Amino acid sequence: MGHQRNFEAGEDLLREGDVAKQLYFVDQGAVRLWHNDDGRDITVQFFFEGQAVSSFESFYLIKPSLFAITAMEKTTVTVVDGKLLRHTIEAEPKLMAAFTDYVCHRFIDYTQYFLNRIEDSPELRYQSLLASDPELVNRVPKYELASYLGITPVSLSRIRSRLDK
């Protein structure tokens, strides 16, 4: 249903402001979904092997994306055309159910992300992430991890130093 494409680290799969016309399945590598807030990089989510990514708001509404998707390392994805995916989903009830389930889980992830950002201290956010997803903490570059946690790399370094004592 799709074709493979390779991206180098730092290369954009989708630029902020472009309309998301494709869905990407990460075959190998890692990407991040992020937003540029007046020059400040805000990472919203990371995606690794076996996960699907798009700017779903842009994909669904066919409007310019508020997010960019960028490869964090050399990455291979399967690119699926949005029109073909929509047609296939409409024709296959099981695929529609799986797609709906995936989107619901993304919504739940975003809700948790939002609540963590407003309720928890940076140290607690880091500790929670370390407990729930240590592979992510070890795999993602520290400056992007800091962006995801809503703190500076210097603050992340201080938190890590305090916790390592």
Secondary structure, DSSP 4 states (H G I P E B T S, - for coil): --EEEEE-TT-EEE-TTSB--EEEEEEESEEEEEEEETTEEEEEEEEETT-EE--HHHHHHTSB-S-EEEESSSEEEEEEEHHHHHHHHHH-HHHHHHHHHHHHHHHHHHHHHHHHHHHS-HHHHHHHHHHH-HHHHHHS-HHHHHHHHTS-HHHHHHHHHHHH-
